[in-house]
Amino acid sequence: MVKSLKLFMVLLCTACAKHEDKAGTDGKAGILYYASFKSLNKLNLQNGQVQSVLDIASLSHPERFDVSKDGTEILFYEESLNSSDVTFRIFDNNGQLLSSFRVGEYVSGIPRLSPDRSKLAFIWKPANTYPRQFIAIFSRTGQQVTSFENVSDYAWLPDGRLLMVAPGGFYLSDQQLARATKIADISSLPGEPSQLDISADGTQVLFVSNYHIWHMKTNGTGMRQLTSSPNREWYPSWMPDGKQFLFTLDWTGNCKEVRIADMAEDMIRIDPHSDAIAPRILLNGDRICASNRPVIK
């Protein structure tokens, strides 16, 4: 375990503006959380109701958020101008602050809440060990639990294990987060895996390699490219039934469209000008532009 730096508890309060509109969702189930330029929103894909949960325009990294597995809590972090002072904040799904803590040193990527909401993980680069990089696991009250070195990305399994990307492969931790075992080699991939998302039943993972979405089982088998287009398919997120997934398509330069696709055995070839294979999710007839990962719960 990497020795943790001194932590300071802070008290914060956030004002939440809420509004409701209608969306065209074709009857899909689940709640879609997405960050626009000014707010974090949640869209009910079944009844078409959309709500602004948090005003995030003033945050340093408004796109870096996570939603707990049960959809009850939202995690954000922001950092000071010199990136050496990072504050984590946990809200309920209506935007009320539940807890927060501050850690010194540099954080990158998207923080993630554990399935039971007792812990959170993030990529950490403490100054006293720089340039070494760790995935750090903390309690929600700000105490470091453990860490794994040289991890570039990760995702929680429903049973509390971590699937991690580290040099040379995918690694799977035990439930005690004491050790990790290599389960798959990544040397044949066109780019380092990132943006992992685990299915609700814990058996499948989506990830991005070289700007396209890939799929494999969480035991490391069955790795294959899932999507292809002339553009970038980013930030995959499983639908609750595991038969469909959301992702963002970055092709216009100013809008990462949120799209939905069916899982398929053959590669899904996406035409950015068409909705035939992977339709856009629309709000009042307009496409949704997500600044980062769309999260479905």
N, C-alpha and C positions, 0 to 999 in steps of 0.2 A: 504494500500500500504506500502511496506517495504521501508524505507528511503534509497535512493540510495547513494552509495559512490561517491566521486569525480571522474569524468571521465576526461581522457586526450585524445585529438585528436592526432593521429600520422599519419605521411606520410610514405607510403611504396611504393616500386616498385618491380614488379615481372617479371622475364623473362619467356617467354612462348615458349616451343619447340613444333612444330607441325609436324605430319607426317600423311600419309594416307595409309591404306591397305584395303583389301577386307575381308568381313565376310560372312559366310553362315547363313542366317537368315530366310529362307523359306518364304519370302515375308511379314513378320510381320510389322505392322506400329508402328511408334514411334521412339524417340531418347533415347537410353539407356546410362546413365551416370554411370560409375563405377570407383572405385579407384583400381589401380593395386599397385604394390610395389613402383613404381617410379613416376607414373603420374595419373592424372585424365583424363579419356578418355570419348569421346562420340561416340556412334556407331549408325548409321542410320539403323534401322532394316528393312527398305524397300529396300534401294539400296545397303546396305552392306558396306558403307564407314565408316571408323573409323578415329578419329582425337584425338591426344593428346592435351589437352587443357591447362593443367598446370603441371609444374614440382613440385611434392609435396614430393619428397624424403627427403627434409630437414625439413618438418613440424613436429611438435610434435605429432599431431593427424591427419594424412593425410586422414584417413578413415571417419572423422567426418565432413561431408559436406551435404548441401541441395541445391536443385535446385528449383527455383521459379515455381509456377504453370504454368506460360506461357513459361517456358524454357529459359527466357532471362538472368537470373542472377543466380550466384552460390555463396553460403555462406560457408565460412570456419572459424574455430577458431584455435588458437594455444596458448599454455601456456608456461610460464617460467619453469625452472627446479624445482622450489619449488611450482609450481601450483598456485602461488598467483598473477600472472600478466597475464591476458588473453586478447588477441587481436582478434577481429572479423574483417573479411575482406569480402567485397562483390565485385565480379568480374562480367563482362559480360560473355556470353557463349563462347567467344573467348579467355578468359583469361586475359583481360585488367582490371586493378584495378579501381573500381568506387568509393569506400569509405571504411573507416575503423574507428574503435574506440577501445579504451582499457578500460577494467574494472578491478578493483582489485578484488581479492578473487577467490573462487574456482567454477569451472564450470564442469559439467559432461554431458555425453550423446551427442546427436546430436542436434545442433541448427536448427531452422526451420524458414523460411521466411513466412510471412503472404501472403495470396493469392494476395493482392494488392501490395505487396512488400514494404509497408510503415513501417512494424514492423518486429521484429524477436523475437523469444522466445527461452529460454534455461533453463536448470536446474541449479540452483544457490545455493551456500552454503556460504553466507557471514560470515566472521570470527566473526563479532560482534553479530551474532545470532546463531552461530554453537552450537549444531548439527542440528538446524532447516534447512529445505530444502524447496525451493520455485521454482515454475516456474515463471521466470521473463520475462516480455514483455517490450522490449525497442524499441524506434524509431531507424531508420537506421542511425541517426546522434548521437546516444549514450545517449539519455535521457530515463530514466525509465518511463514507462507508468503505469504499475500496476503489481501485482503478485498474485499468489495463493499458499497457503502453503501446504506442504506434498504431492505434486504431484510427481509421479515417472516417468511418461511418458505421452505423449500427441501427438495430431496432429491437424492441422488446417482444418476446414471445408471450402468449397469454399466461403461461405457467411461471413467468418471472425470470426466465433465462434470457440471455442476450445473444443475438446473432450479430457478428462484427466483421468488418472488413479490415484486414491487417496485411502487411507485406506477404504476398504470395497466395493469399487465399481467404476463404470464408472460415470463420471460427465460431463455435458454439460454446457458450459457457455452461457450467452446471447451475442448479437453482440456488446454490449458496454464493454464487458469484466469486468463487475462490479460484477457479481455473477454467481454461478454455481449450478446446480441442479443434484442430483443423478438420473441416468436413468437405472442403472442395478447393481445388486449385483454380486460380483465376488467370494464369499466364496466357491462356488462349483467347481471352476476351479482348475486344478492340480498345477498351479503356477501363480504368479502375472503376469498380462498382460504387454506386452512391445512391442516395435517396431511397433507401430500403423501406418496404412496407410489408407487414406480415398479415396474412388472412386471419379472419376472426377465429377459425378453428386451429390456427397455429401450424398448418401443414404446408403452406405455400408462401413464397416470397416474390414480390416484384422489386426490381431495381433498375437503375439506369446505367448503361455503358455506352460511351461514345454518342450520347444524345438520343439514344433509343431505349425502349423499355424491354427488359428481359424478364424471364420467369424461371424459377426452379422450385423444387421441393425443399423444405427446411432441413432435410437430412443431407442436402448437398447434391442430390441427383436430379437428372432431367433438365439441365441448364439449356436454355434456348432463347433466341431472340424472338420477341413477341410482336413488336411493332416496327414499321419502317415508313419513312416519308422523306421528301426532300428537305424537311425542316427538322425541328427539335421537339421530341416528345419527352416531357419532363414530369416529375413529381407524381408517380402513380399512387393510387389509393384504392384499396379494395372496397367494393360494395359489400354490405353485410352478408349477402348470400354466397359470396365467393365465386359467382358466375359472371360478374361484370366488374369493371374497374373504371375509375376516373383518372384523368391525367390532364396536364396542360400542354397545349400545342402552341409553340412559339414560332410564328411565321410572319406576323405583320409588323414587327418592330416595336409596337407600343401596347400590345395586348397578348397576354398568355391566355388563350381561350380554354375554358374548362369543358372537356369533352368526356363522353362515356362510350365504352366499347364492351362487347361480349368477349369472354375468354374463347379462344379458338386453338385448335391443334396446329393449323397452318399460320404462317406469318400474316399479321394484319397490316395491309398496305393502305395508308391513310392519305387521302387527297384533301389538302387544306381548303380547297374550294368547294368541297362537297360534304354533306351530312349523311351520305348513304351508309358508310361503314362505321363512323364514329361521330354521332351527332353532337352538336353543341348543346350545353345547358343554357337556357335562355331565361332572362328576367324581363318581364314586360315586353317580350319580343326582341330584346337586345341581348347580345352575348355577354357572358360574365367574364371579366378580366381579373385573374387572380395574380397577385404580386409574388406568390410563392406556392407552396404545397396546398392543394385543396384537401381537406380532411373530412372523411365521411364517417359518421357514427350512427 
